[in-house]
Amino acid sequence: MVSFICGSVMSNPPLFRDPWAKREAWRKHPVFTNRAMFSSMFPGLGIALVAFTAYVVVDNFYAKAQPGAQQKH
């Protein structure tokens, strides 16, 4: 009986509350996660990498297709 009473008293939440909880709630919002912050740091990086890779592939394809058309400096 004593252990039941002590156990129920210890499982209650603390009586005090954080007065700054509402002001700190923005830190837990999904907009401010590390992934969201990194993706918004470089907004056009993915599109630029795809475009540059396509350019390099096409340029190498045309360079191999026309071996005598290379410019000489």
ROPA-322540 format. One record per residue: residue number from 1; residue in three letters; x, y, z of N, C-alpha, C, O in turn. Coordinates in steps of 0.05 Angstrom, whole numbers, padded with zeros to 5 digits. Layout:
N
NUM, ala, X, Y, Z, X, Y, Z, X, Y, Z, X, Y, Z
...
***
This chain:
73
1, met, 00016, -00024, 00000, 00000, 00000, 00000, 00017, 00025, 00000, 00011, 00045, -00014
2, val, 00039, 00025, 00015, 00057, 00048, 00016, 00071, 00052, -00011, 00074, 00075, -00019
3, ser, 00079, 00031, -00024, 00092, 00034, -00050, 00072, 00045, -00071, 00081, 00060, -00089
4, phe, 00047, 00038, -00069, 00027, 00048, -00088, 00024, 00078, -00084, 00022, 00093, -00104
5, ile, 00023, 00087, -00060, 00019, 00116, -00054, 00044, 00131, -00063, 00042, 00152, -00076
6, cys, 00068, 00121, -00058, 00092, 00135, -00066, 00095, 00135, -00096, 00105, 00154, -00108
7, gly, 00088, 00113, -00108, 00090, 00111, -00137, 00071, 00130, -00152, 00079, 00142, -00172
8, ser, 00047, 00134, -00141, 00028, 00152, -00154, 00036, 00181, -00150, 00031, 00198, -00167
9, val, 00049, 00187, -00128, 00058, 00215, -00123, 00081, 00222, -00142, 00082, 00244, -00152
10, met, 00099, 00203, -00147, 00122, 00209, -00164, 00115, 00210, -00193, 00129, 00223, -00209
11, ser, 00092, 00198, -00202, 00085, 00198, -00230, 00070, 00223, -00238, 00066, 00227, -00262
12, asn, 00062, 00240, -00219, 00048, 00264, -00226, 00068, 00284, -00239, 00091, 00284, -00232
13, pro, 00058, 00300, -00258, 00076, 00319, -00270, 00084, 00341, -00250, 00069, 00345, -00230
14, pro, 00106, 00355, -00254, 00113, 00376, -00235, 00092, 00398, -00235, 00078, 00402, -00254
15, leu, 00091, 00412, -00213, 00071, 00433, -00210, 00079, 00459, -00223, 00062, 00476, -00228
16, phe, 00104, 00462, -00229, 00112, 00487, -00242, 00112, 00484, -00272, 00114, 00462, -00283
17, arg, 00109, 00506, -00286, 00110, 00506, -00316, 00131, 00525, -00325, 00139, 00544, -00311
18, asp, 00140, 00520, -00350, 00160, 00538, -00362, 00146, 00563, -00371, 00129, 00562, -00389
19, pro, 00153, 00586, -00361, 00140, 00611, -00369, 00147, 00619, -00398, 00133, 00635, -00410
20, trp, 00169, 00608, -00408, 00178, 00615, -00435, 00171, 00595, -00456, 00180, 00596, -00479
21, ala, 00154, 00575, -00449, 00148, 00553, -00467, 00135, 00563, -00493, 00142, 00554, -00515
22, lys, 00117, 00583, -00491, 00104, 00593, -00516, 00124, 00608, -00533, 00122, 00607, -00558
23, arg, 00143, 00621, -00521, 00162, 00637, -00536, 00184, 00619, -00549, 00197, 00627, -00568
24, glu, 00187, 00595, -00538, 00207, 00576, -00548, 00195, 00555, -00567, 00210, 00539, -00578
25, ala, 00169, 00556, -00571, 00155, 00535, -00587, 00164, 00536, -00616, 00163, 00516, -00630
26, trp, 00171, 00560, -00626, 00179, 00562, -00654, 00203, 00545, -00661, 00207, 00537, -00684
27, arg, 00220, 00539, -00642, 00244, 00523, -00647, 00237, 00494, -00655, 00253, 00481, -00668
28, lys, 00214, 00484, -00647, 00206, 00457, -00653, 00189, 00455, -00678, 00180, 00434, -00685
29, his, 00184, 00478, -00691, 00167, 00478, -00715, 00183, 00464, -00738, 00207, 00468, -00740
30, pro, 00169, 00449, -00756, 00183, 00435, -00777, 00197, 00453, -00797, 00215, 00444, -00811
31, val, 00190, 00478, -00799, 00203, 00496, -00818, 00233, 00500, -00810, 00249, 00505, -00827
32, phe, 00238, 00498, -00784, 00265, 00503, -00774, 00282, 00478, -00769, 00301, 00479, -00754
33, thr, 00275, 00456, -00783, 00292, 00432, -00780, 00317, 00435, -00797, 00318, 00453, -00814
34, asn, 00337, 00419, -00791, 00362, 00421, -00806, 00359, 00416, -00836, 00371, 00429, -00852
35, arg, 00342, 00397, -00843, 00337, 00391, -00871, 00325, 00415, -00886, 00333, 00422, -00908
36, ala, 00305, 00427, -00873, 00292, 00450, -00886, 00311, 00474, -00888, 00310, 00488, -00908
37, met, 00327, 00478, -00868, 00346, 00500, -00869, 00367, 00496, -00890, 00375, 00515, -00904
38, phe, 00376, 00471, -00894, 00396, 00465, -00915, 00385, 00468, -00943, 00398, 00479, -00961
39, ser, 00360, 00459, -00946, 00348, 00460, -00973, 00342, 00489, -00981, 00343, 00496, -01004
40, ser, 00336, 00506, -00962, 00330, 00534, -00968, 00356, 00550, -00970, 00355, 00573, -00979
41, met, 00379, 00539, -00962, 00404, 00553, -00964, 00413, 00556, -00994, 00424, 00576, -01002
42, phe, 00408, 00534, -01009, 00416, 00534, -01037, 00391, 00526, -01054, 00388, 00503, -01061
43, pro, 00373, 00545, -01059, 00347, 00537, -01071, 00349, 00526, -01100, 00333, 00509, -01107
44, gly, 00368, 00534, -01116, 00369, 00525, -01144, 00392, 00506, -01149, 00398, 00500, -01172
45, leu, 00404, 00495, -01128, 00428, 00478, -01132, 00421, 00452, -01146, 00436, 00444, -01164
46, gly, 00399, 00439, -01140, 00392, 00414, -01153, 00387, 00418, -01182, 00396, 00401, -01199
47, ile, 00372, 00438, -01190, 00366, 00443, -01218, 00392, 00451, -01233, 00396, 00442, -01256
48, ala, 00409, 00466, -01221, 00434, 00474, -01233, 00452, 00450, -01238, 00465, 00448, -01259
49, leu, 00454, 00432, -01219, 00470, 00408, -01222, 00460, 00390, -01245, 00476, 00380, -01261
50, val, 00434, 00387, -01247, 00423, 00371, -01269, 00428, 00384, -01295, 00435, 00370, -01315
51, ala, 00424, 00410, -01297, 00428, 00424, -01322, 00458, 00423, -01331, 00464, 00419, -01354
52, phe, 00476, 00427, -01312, 00504, 00426, -01319, 00513, 00398, -01327, 00529, 00396, -01346
53, thr, 00503, 00378, -01314, 00510, 00350, -01321, 00499, 00344, -01349, 00513, 00331, -01365
54, ala, 00475, 00352, -01355, 00464, 00348, -01382, 00481, 00363, -01403, 00486, 00352, -01425
55, tyr, 00490, 00387, -01397, 00507, 00402, -01416, 00533, 00388, -01421, 00541, 00386, -01444
56, val, 00546, 00378, -01400, 00572, 00364, -01403, 00568, 00339, -01419, 00585, 00332, -01436
57, val, 00547, 00323, -01414, 00542, 00299, -01429, 00537, 00304, -01458, 00549, 00291, -01476
58, val, 00521, 00324, -01464, 00515, 00331, -01492, 00540, 00342, -01506, 00545, 00335, -01529
59, asp, 00555, 00358, -01493, 00580, 00369, -01504, 00600, 00347, -01510, 00612, 00347, -01531
60, asn, 00603, 00328, -01492, 00622, 00306, -01497, 00612, 00288, -01520, 00627, 00277, -01535
61, phe, 00585, 00284, -01522, 00574, 00268, -01543, 00580, 00281, -01570, 00588, 00267, -01589
62, tyr, 00575, 00307, -01573, 00581, 00321, -01598, 00610, 00322, -01604, 00618, 00321, -01628
63, ala, 00627, 00325, -01584, 00656, 00326, -01589, 00666, 00299, -01599, 00684, 00299, -01616
64, lys, 00655, 00276, -01590, 00663, 00250, -01600, 00652, 00244, -01628, 00664, 00230, -01644
65, ala, 00628, 00256, -01634, 00615, 00251, -01659, 00630, 00266, -01682, 00629, 00256, -01705
66, gln, 00642, 00288, -01676, 00656, 00304, -01696, 00685, 00308, -01688, 00692, 00329, -01677
67, pro, 00702, 00289, -01694, 00730, 00291, -01684, 00746, 00313, -01698, 00765, 00323, -01686
68, gly, 00740, 00321, -01723, 00755, 00341, -01737, 00746, 00369, -01731, 00758, 00389, -01741
69, ala, 00725, 00373, -01716, 00713, 00399, -01712, 00723, 00412, -01686, 00712, 00433, -01678
70, gln, 00744, 00402, -01673, 00754, 00414, -01649, 00769, 00439, -01656, 00783, 00441, -01676
71, gln, 00766, 00459, -01639, 00780, 00485, -01643, 00809, 00482, -01634, 00815, 00470, -01613
72, lys, 00827, 00495, -01649, 00855, 00495, -01641, 00863, 00524, -01635, 00856, 00542, -01651
73, his, 00876, 00528, -01614, 00884, 00555, -01606, 00912, 00561, -01615, 00922, 00583, -01611
***
